[in-house]
Amino acid sequence: MPNISETPGHNFTVPAAPDRSPRDSAIARLKDFTYGLDEGIRPADEEIKDFIRIFDSTELLGPLLRGLSDEKKEDVLRAAARYHVASFGRGRDFLAKCNPLHLVDYDSATLFGALPAELRAAMLADAYIGDRGQIVVPFPDIGLCIPLGRSSLGTGEGALTTHEIQKLLTDPGERFHCRLELFSGKLMQFDAQTPDTETCHVWSDLIDRCIDGKPIAEFSEEKAVLEALASTLKELTDRVDARGGDEEFPMVRLLTHCAEAYFLAGDLGACGAALFKLTASYMDKLEYGADVGVASLGASAATLAASVLARNALQRWEDGRFAEAVVSYGMAMSAYAQEGVFRGIHSVPPAPISEAVDETVPLPTLVEHISRTEFEAAWADRRAKTEEMRSQVEDARTRAIMKRLGQLRAQPSGPRPSN
């Protein structure tokens, strides 16, 4: 593996060449270091530490920060190397290990708030998805990068506006795919530990701000974008659940939006699976303590999940996709059972304080309710009709074979005349 410190041009303590201005020298050092991160050379911890300690961004950013106080400007300039490092997976690993990753969020938000509106808009238009799923916003011409953090997605000073967030997430970009579609595709290729929890938070907040409390039907009219939204929410909640961090995230809201997006995209099975997971989330809240109102919400979620899964099972059976139908049938029956459990709960222990603000999102009316009795009757009827149809097909096939055998037996058995 190449050692960056031994590679010409990677020694960050070398003074600027005489024919270079301080600005050109800073850009050259930045590009030199970035090459090692971007090309997977994986610089050693000491090399990253040296870059953060030595790199001076005054010549690059100083003229852009006229609106900041001297003290805040100094803080941002000192942090520039740190948030550039956090724009790359290897750098995030280093910062997470050394524990200053959380500082990047505040630093980047402060910088964003100080930028001129025109420059900020241009940078957001060029934003891309990094190697670990992080949103990276590059400065034009100088090569400095900033990972978008949660503070930039809140409502405080320097935070992005709803309009900026919606453009960032859903405006067509590379090959006419919006960033949400690109991220959804990358998520399918990442391992279970990627993105890191902080990046999952950023995407969760970004989507939440983009939805802005409106119905999912208003999020987009394009099926591909709705599919990307649903898939992203599914993958994020799967990772959060696997890491045991569901108390940090608004799981109810994420899963409700996920289910509705799948429904609007025409995937009834995935919609039912998301609702089934939502039901399980309510059950977890009860196990760890919650008020009786949660039991009522859980019952409503289980009822809707059961109806969606039941109708999907019946439709899949009609379409001849029997294996999928049987899976959906089993999930529907489990949801009906969970509904009964929720409705039988009248008191629960006090709930612990959650770190996430997970206000209830009204459940959408996706399908007409079908009771368990109605579903079981319809399921039995379809199975019976299928068995009858299969029997008729087998009978017809048998009759055709017997007829053909009869024709063969009726043919003369002697030798055929030669020409």
N, C-alpha and C positions, 0 to 999 in steps of 0.2 A: 504494500500500500504506500503511495507516495507520501513523503513527509513535507508538509507545506513550508515549514521553517527552513528547509534545505533547498527549496525551489527558488530560483532567481526571481526577485520581485516580490516575495512574500515576507520579507523582513520589514515589519512595520516601524522599526526605529530608524530606518535609513532616511537621512534628510532629503528634502526635495531636490531634484536636479536643478542646476543653475538656470536653465532655460525654461523652467516651469514656474508659473505663478502659483501662489499658495492654494488657490482654488483648483487649478489643474492637478496639482499634487494630491490634494484631498480626494478628488474624483478618481485618480489613478489608483490610489491605495484602496479606496472603497471597491472599485471594480475588481481589483486583484484579489481581495479577500472574498468577495461575493462569488468569484469563479470557483473557489475551493468549496464553498457551501453548495452552490448550485450544481456542480458537476459530480457531487457525491464523493469528493476526496476525503471528506470527514476530518477536518482539522482537529488537532488535539485540544484538550480543555485549556491548556496554558496559552495556546495561540489565540483562542477566542477571548480569553481573559485579557491578553495583551492588547488585542484590537479594541476592546471596550475601554480599556484604560487609556490608550494612547490616541485613538482616533479623535480628531478635532473637526467638528462640523460647523464651526463659526463661519468659515468662508462660504459654506454651502447654504446654510439656513439663516444666518444672521440678518441679511437684508429682508427676509420674509417675515420676521417676527417683530416688526416695529410696534405692533399694538400691545406687546407684553411688557410688564415691568422688568427691570433689570434682573431682579431675583428669579422671576419665573422664566425669563429668557435663558438665564444661565442653567436652570434645571433642565429645560427642554434640550438645550444644546448638549449638555452632558449626557442626556439619555438617548441621543440620536443613535449612537452605536448599538445600544442595548435593543432598541426596538427594530433596528435593521437585522440584528442577529435573530430576533424572535420571528422574523418573516420566513425562516427556513427551519425545516424539521430538525436538523442537527443542532442548530442554535437553540431551539426550544428545549431540546433534551438537556443541553448545558444549563440553561437558565432555570429549568425546573429543578435540576439537581442542586444548583447553588441558591435556589429560593428567591430570585428577584423577578420571576416571570410575572407575578401579579403587579409589579410596578409598571410594566410596559403598558398596561391598560390605561392607567391615569396619564402617563406621559404622552401617549399617542392622542388621547382625547384633548389634552391641553394644546398640543401642536395643531390638531385639526381646527380647533376653535380660533386659532390665531391666523390661519391662512386667509388670504384674499379670496373672495367668493369665486372669482373666475378660475383661479388656480385650483381651488378645492374641487370645483365641478369637473375640470379637466382630469384631475387625478382619479376621481371616482369613476369617470368614464373608462379609464385604463385599468381599473382594478381587475385582478385575476385570482384564481384559486391556487393556493400554494400546494407544496408536496404533502402536507398533512391535513389538507382541507381548510386551512386558514385563509381568510380573505386578505389579500395583500394589495396595498395601495402604493404605487410607485411615484416618486417625484420625477417629472419629465427632465430628461437630459443629464441628470447627475447620478442616477442609479441608486439613490437611497430609497429604501422601502419601509413601509409601516404596516404592521398587521392590525386589522380592525379589531378593536376591543369592545367590551360591554359598555364602558362609560360613553363611548361614541354613539351608542344606540339607546341611551336613556333620554332624559329630558333636561339634563343639566347644561351648563355652559360648554359650548363646542360640540354638542350632540348633533347628529345628523337629523335633518327634518324628515317627516314622513314621505314627502315627495322625493327627496334624495334616496331614501331607503328603497322605495318602490322602483325607482329607475335602476338602482344598483342590483336589485334582485331579479326583476322581470323584464327589463329592456333587452331586446335581441342583441347579441354580440357576436362572438365567434361562430361562424357558419350558421348564423341566424338562430342560435340557441341562446337562451338567457342563462345567467349565471346559476340560477336555481336548477335548471336542467343539467348543466355541466357538473354541478356539485352532486346531484342525485346519481349521475353516472359514475362519478369517482367513488362515492360511498360504497357502491357495489363491489369495487375493486380493493378497498381498504380492508385491513384485518380488524379484529374485534376491538383493538386498543386504539384505533385511529378513526376519527380525530380524537385528540385529548379532550378531557372534560371541559376545559376552558373554551376550546373551540366549539364544542357542542353547545355550550351556553351562548356563545356569540350567534350561532345559527338559529337557536331557539328564539333568542331575543329579536334577531333580525326578521324572522318570519312573523313573530308576534306583532312587531311594529308595522310590518308591511300589510298584514291583515287589518290592523287598526280598528278592531272591534266590529268589522263589517261581516256580512254573511260570506261564506266561502264561495258562493255562486258569483260574487262580485270580484273575486280574486283574479280570475281570468276566464275568458271564453274559450281558450284553447285547451283541448284535451291533453296535449303533451305537457303543458305547464301544470295542469291539475294532477296529472300522473306523477310529475316530478315533485310537486308539493307533498302528495300523499306518501310517495316512496321515501322522501327525505325524512318526514316526520316518523315514519315507521322505523327506519334505520336508526335515527337518533334515540327514539324511545327504547329500542332493543338494546342499544349500547348502554344507555343510562340504567336500565333495569338489570342488565348483566353485571354492572359494576356496583350495584347496590346504592346508587346515588339518586334514587327517585324522589327523595325528600327535598333535594335541591332544585328540582325542576317542576314546572306546572304540568304534570303528567295528564291530569284530567283534560285540561285545555288542549294539549298537544294531540292526545288520542281522539278527542271529539272532532277536531279539525281534520285529522288524518282520515277518520271514517267517512266524513262528509265529502272530502276531496276524492276518495276512492269511489264513492257512490256517484258523484257527478262525472267522473271519468268512465263510468260504466262497468266497474269491477265490483260486483256485488259480493263475491267471495272474500276479497281482501277487505272490503268494508265491514263485513261481518266479523272477520278475524280481528280487526282493530277495535270493534265494539266489544268483542269477547275479552280482549286485553284490557279495555277500559273497565269492564265488570270486575276483572281480577284486581285491578288497581284499587277499586273501591273496597274490595274484600280485604286487601292488604291494609288499607286505612283502618278498617274495623278491628283487625287483629292487633294493630299497634295502638288502638285507642282513637275513637272519633265520636262525634255526637250522633244521635239517632237520625238526624237529617241525612247523614251520609248513607245510612241503610236505605232510606227512601230513594235517594239518588241512584244507589247501586241497583235497587230493584227496577227502576226505570231503564237503566242501561242494560240490564240483563234481559228485560222484556223486549227492547228494541233489537238487541243482539240476536235473541232467539228468533224473532220474526224475520230478520234479514237472512240469517243462516238457514232457516227453514225454507224460505222462498228460493234461496240459492240452491239448496239440495233438490227441491222439486224440479227446478229449471234444468239443473245439470242432468238429472235422471231423464227428463224429456229429451235432452240433447244427445243422450247416449253416452255421456261422460260419467259412467257409473262409479268409478273409483273416487272422483272428486265429489260426487253426490253423497257417497257413504261417509266421507270425511266431514262434509258439511252437516250431514245428519247427526253425527256424533257430537259435534260442537253445539248444534242447536239444542239437543237434548240436555247437554251439560248446562247451557245457558238457562233453559227452563228450570232445571234443578236449582241453580243459583238464585233465580228469581224467588223461588219458594223460601230459600234460606234467608234472603234479605227481608222478605215480608214477615218472617217469623221473629225478627229481632225487635225488641222493644226497649232495651237499655244496653249501654256499652260503657266501658271505663273512660275516664277523661283522656282527651287526645293530647299528645306532646306537641310542642310548638314546632311547626315546619319552617324550614328556611326559605321555601318557595312561596310566592304569592300565586295560589292556584284557585282563583275565583271560578265559580261554577259557570260553565258555558251551557246555555240551553240546548238540550238534545234536539237535533233536527227531526222532522217527521219525514222519514225516508220511504217507508213502505207501510201499507195497511197491516195492522196487527193480525196475527194468526195465532190462535190458542194452541196449546199443546195437543189437545184432543183433536182439533181440526187438522193439525199437521200430521199426526199419527195416522188419521183416517186417510188423508190424501196420499201419504207415503205408502201405506198398505195398498191403496187402490192402484197406484202407479206400478208398484212391484208386481201386483197380480196381473195387470194388463200386459206388462213386459213378459212375464212368464207365459201368459196365454199366447202372446205374439210369437215368442220363441218356440212354443209348442207347435203352433200353426206352421211356422217356417220349417221346423224339423219334419213335420208331417208332409208338407209340400215337397221337401227335398227327398224324403223317402219315396214318395209316390213317383217322382221324376226318375229316381234311380231304378225303381222296379219297372217302370214303363220302358226305360232304355234297355234293361236286361231282357225284357220280353221281346223287344224288337230284335235284339241280337240273337236270341234263341230261335226266332222265326225265320231267320235268314238261312238259305241252303248251306249245308255243312260240307258239300263236295268240293273238289278242286275247281278253281276258276279256269275257264277256257283261255288258252293262250292265243295271242294274236297271230 
